[in-house]
């Protein structure tokens, strides 16, 4: 893969960003960065993000288990998320 001269300092090692840059071209890539802020662009992979319904069910479980006084660490471990995610869900409704 050839080295791309990107104003945001992406290199060929940044495979997703390099592919996106080559597909969109520099003006559109730069516009995308400006619209969403920052140099890094997160590109989700298929199957890596749960559906909204899954997140809603997860959030309900977190709230229900916390009402039962279950420890945050146990909730996080059981759901396969970080304790920070559990706290974030709980803070959203506080």
Number of C-alpha atoms within 10 A of each C-alpha: 8 7 10 15 13 17 10 13 9 18 15 15 11 12 12 15 20 20 13 16 19 13 11 13 12 16 10 13 20 17 11 15 15 11 9 10 10 11 15 12 14 8 9 9 7 7 7 7 10 11 10 9 9 11 12 12 12 17 17 14 14 22 18 12 15 15 9 9 9 13 11 19 13 12 19 17 11 9 12 9 13 14 16 12 14 20 13 13 16 16 9 7 7 6
